[in-house]
């Protein structure tokens, strides 16, 4: 059978896309605690209940010192968090 008949006719949908989410820096300002992990983000309704991995990206400003636990962070977001007096603890 020719290749063009074997390939799918609709676009590719990643199976892992449902379980990964991104959070922006300015969204962390609304959290009531100083320690941020995945459970805190779920309770604040920033991520859905099926999300397993979260990454913080540098978009916006952070106004207070936060401790990030068990969440991936981009280089720019790490610099902004540390400049605000916070720290990032890798899992």
C-alpha positions as CSV (number, residue, x, y, z in Angstrom):
1,X,0.0,0.0,0.0
2,X,1.4,3.5,-0.9
3,X,2.7,5.7,1.9
4,X,0.1,8.4,1.4
5,X,-2.7,6.0,2.1
6,X,-1.1,4.6,5.3
7,X,-0.5,8.0,6.9
8,X,-3.3,9.5,9.1
9,X,-5.4,12.1,7.3
10,X,-5.9,14.3,10.4
11,X,-3.3,16.1,12.5
12,X,-1.1,14.6,15.1
13,X,-2.4,14.8,18.7
14,X,0.1,14.1,21.5
15,X,-1.1,11.7,24.2
16,X,0.9,13.4,26.8
17,X,-0.3,17.0,26.1
18,X,-3.3,16.5,28.5
19,X,-1.0,15.8,31.5
20,X,1.5,18.7,31.1
21,X,0.7,22.3,31.8
22,X,2.4,25.7,32.0
23,X,2.1,28.4,34.6
24,X,3.2,32.0,34.2
25,X,5.0,34.0,36.9
26,X,2.3,36.5,37.3
27,X,-0.2,33.8,38.2
28,X,1.9,32.8,41.2
29,X,1.2,36.2,42.8
30,X,-2.4,35.2,43.6
31,X,-1.4,32.1,45.7
32,X,-2.0,32.4,49.4
33,X,1.1,30.4,50.5
34,X,4.8,31.0,50.2
35,X,5.6,27.3,49.3
36,X,4.4,26.3,45.8
37,X,4.0,22.7,44.6
38,X,1.5,20.8,42.3
39,X,-1.1,20.4,45.1
40,X,-1.2,24.1,45.9
41,X,-1.7,24.8,42.2
42,X,-4.5,22.3,42.0
43,X,-6.3,23.8,45.1
44,X,-6.0,27.3,43.5
45,X,-7.6,26.0,40.3
46,X,-4.6,27.0,38.2
47,X,-4.2,23.5,36.8
48,X,-6.7,20.6,36.3
49,X,-6.7,17.5,38.4
50,X,-5.3,15.3,35.7
51,X,-2.1,17.3,35.2
52,X,1.1,15.4,36.3
53,X,3.9,17.8,35.3
54,X,4.0,21.6,35.5
55,X,6.5,24.1,34.2
56,X,6.8,27.7,35.3
57,X,7.6,30.1,32.4
58,X,8.9,33.7,32.7
59,X,5.9,35.8,31.7
60,X,5.1,38.8,33.8
61,X,6.5,39.8,37.2
62,X,6.7,38.1,40.6
63,X,6.2,40.4,43.6
64,X,7.1,38.3,46.5
65,X,9.5,35.5,47.6
66,X,8.3,32.0,46.9
67,X,9.7,28.6,47.4
68,X,9.1,26.3,44.4
69,X,9.1,22.5,45.1
70,X,8.9,19.7,42.6
71,X,8.1,21.9,39.6
72,X,10.1,22.5,36.5
73,X,11.3,26.1,35.9
74,X,12.7,27.9,32.9
75,X,16.0,29.8,33.2
76,X,14.3,33.2,33.0
77,X,11.7,32.2,35.6
78,X,14.4,30.9,37.9
79,X,16.3,34.2,37.7
80,X,13.1,36.2,38.4
81,X,12.2,34.0,41.4
82,X,15.7,34.2,42.9
83,X,15.8,38.0,42.2
84,X,12.6,38.4,44.2
85,X,14.2,36.6,47.2
86,X,12.7,33.1,46.6
87,X,14.3,29.8,45.8
88,X,13.7,26.8,43.6
89,X,14.1,23.3,45.1
90,X,14.5,20.6,42.4
91,X,12.7,17.4,43.0
